[in-house]
C-alpha cells in the first residue's frame, strides 16, 4: 500500500504537526511505528522541515574559561556513549527542572541547535549532542564512556583549574551556608564515584590554595570531599573569581555568607 492510501496518514500528519519541534524525528518514528524517512516525507508534504542538529565541533579542541567549566560540568554530570542500535556517538547532560536556565546557557555556549528534551517522568531536562568529533574530543580529554567509577582527574592548564573545579562542584557538589546564631559557616562538598579522581583533586587544591580535606566514603561507590568555614571561603573565592558562569542557586549561598560577613564587620 502506497503512503497516500495509508488509513492512518491523516493521523500521522496531525501527530507530526502537533509535536514538531518538541520531540526528535527519531522519536516521532518510534511512537508512530514508521520509518524516519516516512516521517521526513510526511513533514515535507505539510510544509515542515527538520533541522540538522549541529554544535560547535571545535569547542573542546582548545582551553578557554568556558571550555574548562563545561568540561568540569561534564566530568561530574555528563555522559558520552556509543549507541550500537543507532550507530552514533552522543553527549548527554541531564539536569533537574529547576536548573533549566543553566543547562540552556550551556547549550547556547556549545552552539547546539537541538532543543533541550524534557522528561515529565523525571521532571528533568536533557541536553543531547550527537556528534562524533565532539564526543571523541571529550574522550581524549578523559570523559570516557561509563566513567562514573573509573574516571581520573585530567590534565588541566593551571590558569583554568578554578573554572574546571567550579564545573565539577556545579555538576556534582554542593555549596551550603549554615546560618546559625552561633558560629554560622560555609560548607562546600564534592562527590564522585571515583575515589582516585577526588584524591588527585584534593592534592591539586591543597597545592594551589593551601587547604586540605580527606576523601571519605559516603555510601557504596560514592566518595566525597568537604571544606568548611575558612577553608570553604578560600575555595569559593577561588572558583568564583571574576566569572558569571556558575549555577546561581549554589553561588547564592556563598554570596549570602559574604554579605553576612560584611554586616558583621560594619557592626
Residue pairs with C-beta under 8 A, 6 or more apart in sequence:
3 9
3 38
3 41
3 42
6 12
9 42
12 32
12 34
12 38
12 39
12 42
13 42
13 45
13 46
15 28
15 31
15 32
16 28
16 39
16 42
16 43
16 46
16 48
17 46
17 48
19 28
20 43
20 48
21 115
22 115
23 31
23 117
24 114
24 117
25 36
25 39
25 40
25 43
25 50
26 36
26 86
28 39
29 35
29 36
29 38
29 39
32 39
40 50
43 49
43 50
51 113
53 112
53 113
53 114
53 129
53 130
54 111
54 112
54 113
54 131
55 110
55 111
55 112
55 113
55 114
55 129
55 131
55 134
56 110
56 111
56 112
57 131
57 133
57 134
59 67
59 70
59 109
59 110
59 111
59 134
59 137
60 67
60 71
60 134
60 137
60 138
60 141
61 137
63 156
63 157
63 160
64 160
65 160
65 163
65 243
65 245
66 109
66 163
66 245
67 160
68 156
68 157
68 160
68 161
68 163
68 164
68 167
69 163
69 164
69 166
69 167
69 170
69 243
69 245
70 106
70 109
70 110
70 167
71 138
71 141
71 143
71 154
71 156
71 164
71 167
72 163
72 164
72 165
72 166
72 167
72 168
72 170
72 171
73 93
73 106
73 167
73 168
73 170
73 171
74 80
74 91
74 93
74 138
74 143
74 167
74 171
75 142
75 143
75 147
75 151
75 154
75 164
75 167
75 168
75 171
76 167
76 168
76 169
76 170
76 171
76 172
76 173
76 192
77 93
77 94
77 95
77 171
77 172
78 91
78 92
78 93
78 143
78 171
79 91
79 92
79 93
79 145
79 147
80 89
80 90
80 91
80 135
80 138
80 139
80 143
80 144
80 145
80 147
81 89
81 90
81 92
81 145
81 146
82 88
82 89
82 145
83 89
83 90
88 130
88 132
89 130
89 131
89 132
89 134
89 135
89 136
90 128
90 129
90 130
90 131
90 135
91 127
91 128
91 129
91 131
91 134
91 135
91 138
92 126
92 127
92 128
93 103
93 106
93 126
93 127
94 122
94 124
94 125
94 126
94 127
95 102
95 103
95 124
95 125
95 127
96 123
96 124
96 125
97 118
97 123
97 124
97 125
98 249
99 125
99 247
99 249
100 116
100 125
101 248
102 170
102 247
102 248
103 116
103 125
103 127
104 116
104 125
105 245
106 127
107 114
107 116
107 127
110 129
112 127
112 129
114 127
114 128
114 129
114 130
116 125
116 126
116 127
117 125
117 126
117 128
118 124
118 125
118 126
119 125
119 126
129 135
139 145
141 154
142 151
142 152
142 154
143 151
144 150
144 151
147 194
148 192
148 193
148 194
148 221
149 193
149 194
149 221
150 194
151 192
151 194
151 197
152 194
152 196
152 197
152 200
153 196
153 197
153 200
153 201
153 204
156 164
158 208
161 204
161 208
162 238
162 239
162 241
163 239
163 243
163 245
165 201
165 205
165 238
165 239
166 239
166 240
166 243
166 245
166 246
168 190
168 201
169 175
169 188
169 190
169 239
169 250
170 246
170 247
170 250
172 190
172 191
172 192
173 188
173 189
173 190
173 191
173 250
174 187
174 188
174 189
174 250
175 186
175 187
175 188
175 236
175 250
175 251
175 253
175 254
176 186
176 187
176 188
176 189
176 253
177 184
177 185
177 186
177 187
177 253
177 254
177 256
177 257
177 260
178 184
178 185
178 186
178 187
179 256
179 260
184 257
184 260
185 228
185 229
185 232
186 228
186 229
186 232
186 233
186 236
186 253
186 254
186 257
187 226
187 227
187 228
187 232
188 226
188 227
188 228
188 232
188 235
188 236
189 224
189 225
189 226
189 227
190 198
190 201
190 224
190 225
190 226
191 218
191 222
191 223
191 224
192 198
192 222
192 223
192 224
193 221
193 222
193 223
194 223
195 215
195 217
195 223
198 215
198 223
198 224
198 225
199 215
201 225
202 212
202 213
202 214
202 215
202 225
205 211
205 213
205 235
206 212
208 238
209 234
209 235
209 238
210 234
211 227
211 231
211 234
211 235
212 231
213 225
213 226
213 227
213 231
214 225
215 223
215 224
215 225
216 223
216 224
216 225
216 226
217 223
218 224
227 234
227 235
233 257
236 254
236 257
239 246
240 246
240 251
240 254
